[in-house]
Amino acid sequence: MMAMSSGVSLQSKAEGGVLKSLKRAALGGESFFISTYTAPPEGGFVDVAARLPGDVTSIELGGSGLFISKGSWLANEATVTVDTQWGGFKNLFGSEGGFILRTSGSGHVVFACYGALEVWTLEAGQHFTVDTGHMVAYDESVNMQIRQAAGGLVQTFKSGEGLVFDFTGPGRVWTQTRNPNELLGWISAAVGGGASSGGASGALGGLLGRN
């Protein structure tokens, strides 16, 4: 939560019970407790903010499911159900650790990304490939498979590309223009540079124009 209007009440609880909350926290990468905001009779608003700099969007569900990558979900209406679902071994070897958030029901869902958010609308049978670190969300109607970007380990090493998701329509796929894993790799490399390069602080200072 970034801000809220006067009169809005806040209550935090283990939404769905202890077991469901544990599964959401341990497997889905989300908080054990869910905050519920209730507006007064005259109405009100709540602003939410993401951890990483990037776009935030609100999608209205009409009864169909929407899968959201870990760390991207921000909020939803009370009429929407959020659960952690086993996404299969294709997610286990991707960036989701085997589990992914599934939202269903009717109402608005708010999720965020790192960088700019792009939406791709696929026709039935249309294919689309995304690096695993750039996937944000996709409609339940979309089929998703995982594979190596290049043929074999040698080509993977040469190209520097790892695993990718292959999506097949119909439905929508949301992607982010930046990859959080690349940011972590850059920070790790900067820290590993030691005193000679000033570490992460020196690298950040260089980007910000400070020494």
ABEGO torsion letter per residue (X at the ends): XABBBBGBBBBBBBBGEAAAAAAAAAAAGBBABBBBBBBBAAEEBBBBBBABBEBBBBBBBAGBBBBBBBGABABBBAABBBBBBBAEAAAAABAAGGBBBBBBEBEBBBBBBBEBBBBBBBBBGBBBBBBAAABABBBAABBBBBBBABBEAAAAAAAGBBBBBBBBOBEBBBBBABBAAAAAAAAAAAAAAEAAAGEAAAAAAAAAGBX
